[in-house]
Amino acid sequence: MAHPGIIIKASLADTSVIADILGEAFYNDPIVCYAAGRPGLARHLFAAEFRHLYARLGCSFYIRNEQEQMIGCALWAKPGQRLDPSLLAQLNIAWAVFKFAGLGALQRGLALDAFLKGNHPQEPHCYLHAIGVKSTCRGQGVGSRLMAHGVKMADHEQVPAYLENSNELNLPLYQKYGFEVIEKKNTPNGGPPIWLMRRPLQVTNPVNNTAS
């Protein structure tokens, strides 16, 4: 198996490629399609979210291969970072949804956003918003490398990690890295199910400094 590449911190300049990767990965995602009423919203949504929120949080990252291509990425937030965009950012994200899919999609999206935020843990935690790998690079360990790097960040912060999983097929990957299903819920207004998942705090063994 080829080495999946190096991990690099994502910046605002990476918005377009991050949107391409996540747009492809989530093209037929049940939750995104439910909100939009049709496939294809994901690229516009992630472009707006990364540009106006996750880029400034500074803890998202991507994998670059030997050909200098971005092949996978993950959007994270650390404990204490606000997930509420500024008013201008909210308007930009809302406009991206409305422009692509109309008023009904915007209303469903706002209801879904409120539902997800209402279920976030109150305890400090690292939050995985989205993870995706280019279709041509799947099965090469890229997703596993992204997950390993993310949970290492949570371990460094000494907090649990949390995510919402919208695709039942992805449960084994998250469970492999210590995430457990808290609850399976139906999204608002007859939307598809979503799995709320938490990775418990990983307590490391203290170093024994006792003199022998």
One Martini backbone bead per residue (centre of mass of N, CA, C, O) as a GRO file, in nm:
protein
  212
    1MET     BB    1   0.096   0.036   0.023
    2ALA     BB    2   0.072   0.354  -0.008
    3HIS     BB    3   0.162   0.641   0.105
    4PRO     BB    4  -0.072   0.897   0.207
    5GLY     BB    5   0.113   1.124   0.314
    6ILE     BB    6   0.092   1.456   0.416
    7ILE     BB    7   0.025   1.678   0.681
    8ILE     BB    8  -0.176   1.984   0.654
    9LYS     BB    9  -0.258   2.289   0.722
   10ALA     BB   10  -0.534   2.471   0.669
   11SER     BB   11  -0.635   2.732   0.445
   12LEU     BB   12  -0.801   2.967   0.270
   13ALA     BB   13  -0.654   2.883  -0.004
   14ASP     BB   14  -0.804   2.577   0.016
   15THR     BB   15  -1.111   2.593  -0.039
   16SER     BB   16  -1.162   2.467  -0.322
   17VAL     BB   17  -1.043   2.180  -0.266
   18ILE     BB   18  -1.210   2.112  -0.020
   19ALA     BB   19  -1.482   2.138  -0.167
   20ASP     BB   20  -1.428   1.913  -0.372
   21ILE     BB   21  -1.390   1.676  -0.177
   22LEU     BB   22  -1.655   1.711  -0.006
   23GLY     BB   23  -1.850   1.724  -0.244
   24GLU     BB   24  -1.796   1.433  -0.331
   25ALA     BB   25  -1.834   1.277  -0.059
   26PHE     BB   26  -2.140   1.439  -0.020
   27TYR     BB   27  -2.327   1.426  -0.270
   28ASN     BB   28  -2.523   1.168  -0.142
   29ASP     BB   29  -2.594   1.267   0.123
   30PRO     BB   30  -2.871   1.238   0.311
   31ILE     BB   31  -2.871   1.515   0.460
   32VAL     BB   32  -2.799   1.708   0.228
   33CYS     BB   33  -3.027   1.614   0.036
   34TYR     BB   34  -3.259   1.683   0.222
   35ALA     BB   35  -3.204   1.986   0.241
   36ALA     BB   36  -3.199   2.038  -0.083
   37GLY     BB   37  -3.364   1.800  -0.262
   38ARG     BB   38  -3.070   1.745  -0.383
   39PRO     BB   39  -2.791   1.695  -0.529
   40GLY     BB   40  -2.482   1.918  -0.487
   41LEU     BB   41  -2.451   2.111  -0.229
   42ALA     BB   42  -2.184   2.048  -0.075
   43ARG     BB   43  -1.976   2.233  -0.209
   44HIS     BB   44  -2.110   2.505  -0.133
   45LEU     BB   45  -2.123   2.458   0.172
   46PHE     BB   46  -1.817   2.402   0.235
   47ALA     BB   47  -1.706   2.660   0.120
   48ALA     BB   48  -1.855   2.848   0.317
   49GLU     BB   49  -1.769   2.719   0.588
   50PHE     BB   50  -1.466   2.745   0.553
   51ARG     BB   51  -1.438   3.047   0.481
   52HIS     BB   52  -1.636   3.151   0.744
   53LEU     BB   53  -1.500   2.938   0.977
   54TYR     BB   54  -1.273   2.700   0.971
   55ALA     BB   55  -1.026   2.865   0.888
   56ARG     BB   56  -1.015   3.045   1.157
   57LEU     BB   57  -0.971   2.807   1.361
   58GLY     BB   58  -0.701   2.629   1.271
   59CYS     BB   59  -0.783   2.275   1.269
   60SER     BB   60  -0.749   2.202   0.982
   61PHE     BB   61  -0.682   1.934   0.732
   62TYR     BB   62  -0.448   1.776   0.499
   63ILE     BB   63  -0.358   1.558   0.227
   64ARG     BB   64  -0.044   1.511   0.060
   65ASN     BB   65   0.108   1.397  -0.207
   66GLU     BB   66   0.376   1.340  -0.422
   67GLN     BB   67   0.203   1.527  -0.645
   68GLU     BB   68   0.074   1.773  -0.482
   69GLN     BB   69  -0.203   1.648  -0.382
   70MET     BB   70  -0.516   1.672  -0.265
   71ILE     BB   71  -0.685   1.374  -0.097
   72GLY     BB   72  -0.763   1.492   0.196
   73CYS     BB   73  -1.000   1.594   0.464
   74ALA     BB   74  -1.051   1.797   0.777
   75LEU     BB   75  -1.298   1.934   1.001
   76TRP     BB   76  -1.220   2.126   1.293
   77ALA     BB   77  -1.275   2.169   1.652
   78LYS     BB   78  -1.198   2.316   1.945
   79PRO     BB   79  -1.206   2.393   2.249
   80GLY     BB   80  -1.391   2.704   2.270
   81GLN     BB   81  -1.489   2.717   1.985
   82ARG     BB   82  -1.690   2.888   1.787
   83LEU     BB   83  -1.983   2.781   1.579
   84ASP     BB   84  -2.062   3.083   1.539
   85PRO     BB   85  -2.105   3.283   1.307
   86SER     BB   86  -2.112   3.555   1.177
   87LEU     BB   87  -2.344   3.739   1.028
   88LEU     BB   88  -2.203   3.746   0.755
   89ALA     BB   89  -2.150   3.442   0.740
   90GLN     BB   90  -2.443   3.349   0.760
   91LEU     BB   91  -2.530   3.490   0.497
   92ASN     BB   92  -2.335   3.339   0.308
   93ILE     BB   93  -2.435   3.053   0.368
   94ALA     BB   94  -2.734   3.103   0.306
   95TRP     BB   95  -2.689   3.191   0.011
   96ALA     BB   96  -2.568   2.927  -0.094
   97VAL     BB   97  -2.826   2.764  -0.046
   98PHE     BB   98  -3.038   2.938  -0.190
   99LYS     BB   99  -2.904   2.951  -0.473
  100PHE     BB  100  -2.912   2.637  -0.521
  101ALA     BB  101  -3.219   2.545  -0.355
  102GLY     BB  102  -3.370   2.752  -0.190
  103LEU     BB  103  -3.596   2.816   0.062
  104GLY     BB  104  -3.651   2.528   0.164
  105ALA     BB  105  -3.355   2.457   0.215
  106LEU     BB  106  -3.298   2.679   0.417
  107GLN     BB  107  -3.505   2.589   0.628
  108ARG     BB  108  -3.391   2.305   0.670
  109GLY     BB  109  -3.104   2.393   0.744
  110LEU     BB  110  -3.176   2.555   1.000
  111ALA     BB  111  -3.310   2.320   1.151
  112LEU     BB  112  -3.065   2.134   1.145
  113ASP     BB  113  -2.862   2.317   1.288
  114ALA     BB  114  -3.023   2.338   1.554
  115PHE     BB  115  -3.028   2.036   1.613
  116LEU     BB  116  -2.720   1.987   1.629
  117LYS     BB  117  -2.653   2.200   1.846
  118GLY     BB  118  -2.855   2.075   2.062
  119ASN     BB  119  -2.658   1.795   2.069
  120HIS     BB  120  -2.424   1.904   2.187
  121PRO     BB  121  -2.194   1.891   2.401
  122GLN     BB  122  -2.109   2.062   2.701
  123GLU     BB  123  -1.847   1.962   2.696
  124PRO     BB  124  -1.540   1.963   2.629
  125HIS     BB  125  -1.441   1.941   2.271
  126CYS     BB  126  -1.381   1.773   1.983
  127TYR     BB  127  -1.482   1.856   1.639
  128LEU     BB  128  -1.619   1.670   1.370
  129HIS     BB  129  -1.756   1.783   1.075
  130ALA     BB  130  -1.551   1.673   0.837
  131ILE     BB  131  -1.478   1.397   0.599
  132GLY     BB  132  -1.252   1.336   0.310
  133VAL     BB  133  -1.203   1.146  -0.003
  134LYS     BB  134  -1.088   1.079  -0.284
  135SER     BB  135  -1.200   0.841  -0.495
  136THR     BB  136  -0.903   0.761  -0.612
  137CYS     BB  137  -0.795   0.721  -0.280
  138ARG     BB  138  -0.943   0.492  -0.186
  139GLY     BB  139  -0.801   0.232   0.009
  140GLN     BB  140  -0.506   0.390   0.121
  141GLY     BB  141  -0.538   0.526   0.426
  142VAL     BB  142  -0.646   0.822   0.444
  143GLY     BB  143  -0.879   0.816   0.650
  144SER     BB  144  -0.709   0.697   0.881
  145ARG     BB  145  -0.505   0.929   0.897
  146LEU     BB  146  -0.706   1.150   0.965
  147MET     BB  147  -0.817   1.023   1.223
  148ALA     BB  148  -0.553   0.993   1.382
  149HIS     BB  149  -0.490   1.297   1.389
  150GLY     BB  150  -0.750   1.391   1.532
  151VAL     BB  151  -0.731   1.218   1.798
  152LYS     BB  152  -0.459   1.334   1.879
  153MET     BB  153  -0.565   1.614   1.935
  154ALA     BB  154  -0.756   1.530   2.163
  155ASP     BB  155  -0.535   1.411   2.343
  156HIS     BB  156  -0.376   1.675   2.373
  157GLU     BB  157  -0.636   1.824   2.503
  158GLN     BB  158  -0.790   1.632   2.697
  159VAL     BB  159  -1.052   1.527   2.524
  160PRO     BB  160  -1.317   1.466   2.379
  161ALA     BB  161  -1.499   1.343   2.096
  162TYR     BB  162  -1.711   1.463   1.814
  163LEU     BB  163  -1.991   1.340   1.605
  164GLU     BB  164  -2.177   1.326   1.293
  165ASN     BB  165  -2.343   1.052   1.137
  166SER     BB  166  -2.490   1.003   0.795
  167ASN     BB  167  -2.342   0.708   0.752
  168GLU     BB  168  -2.352   0.379   0.825
  169LEU     BB  169  -2.084   0.286   0.670
  170ASN     BB  170  -1.890   0.469   0.876
  171LEU     BB  171  -1.888   0.340   1.158
  172PRO     BB  172  -1.628   0.158   1.162
  173LEU     BB  173  -1.420   0.385   1.143
  174TYR     BB  174  -1.496   0.533   1.406
  175GLN     BB  175  -1.474   0.286   1.595
  176LYS     BB  176  -1.171   0.232   1.549
  177TYR     BB  177  -1.125   0.539   1.699
  178GLY     BB  178  -1.341   0.525   1.964
  179PHE     BB  179  -1.623   0.558   1.872
  180GLU     BB  180  -1.952   0.608   2.008
  181VAL     BB  181  -2.283   0.552   2.025
  182ILE     BB  182  -2.521   0.746   2.170
  183GLU     BB  183  -2.731   0.816   1.921
  184LYS     BB  184  -3.021   0.762   1.728
  185LYS     BB  185  -3.156   1.004   1.499
  186ASN     BB  186  -3.403   1.203   1.380
  187THR     BB  187  -3.452   1.441   1.177
  188PRO     BB  188  -3.621   1.696   1.095
  189ASN     BB  189  -3.911   1.659   0.923
  190GLY     BB  190  -3.840   1.353   0.826
  191GLY     BB  191  -3.558   1.291   0.834
  192PRO     BB  192  -3.280   1.137   0.846
  193PRO     BB  193  -3.060   0.965   1.005
  194ILE     BB  194  -2.842   1.003   1.299
  195TRP     BB  195  -2.513   0.964   1.445
  196LEU     BB  196  -2.412   1.002   1.766
  197MET     BB  197  -2.059   1.059   1.853
  198ARG     BB  198  -1.820   0.936   2.104
  199ARG     BB  199  -1.496   1.001   2.238
  200PRO     BB  200  -1.332   0.930   2.492
  201LEU     BB  201  -1.125   1.004   2.718
  202GLN     BB  202  -0.774   0.966   2.706
  203VAL     BB  203  -0.594   0.821   2.956
  204THR     BB  204  -0.286   0.865   3.063
  205ASN     BB  205  -0.008   0.752   3.196
  206PRO     BB  206   0.172   0.838   3.441
  207VAL     BB  207   0.472   0.941   3.527
  208ASN     BB  208   0.731   0.782   3.701
  209ASN     BB  209   0.927   0.983   3.944
  210THR     BB  210   1.032   0.773   4.124
  211ALA     BB  211   1.286   0.693   4.300
  212SER     BB  212   1.506   0.404   4.320
   0.00000   0.00000   0.00000
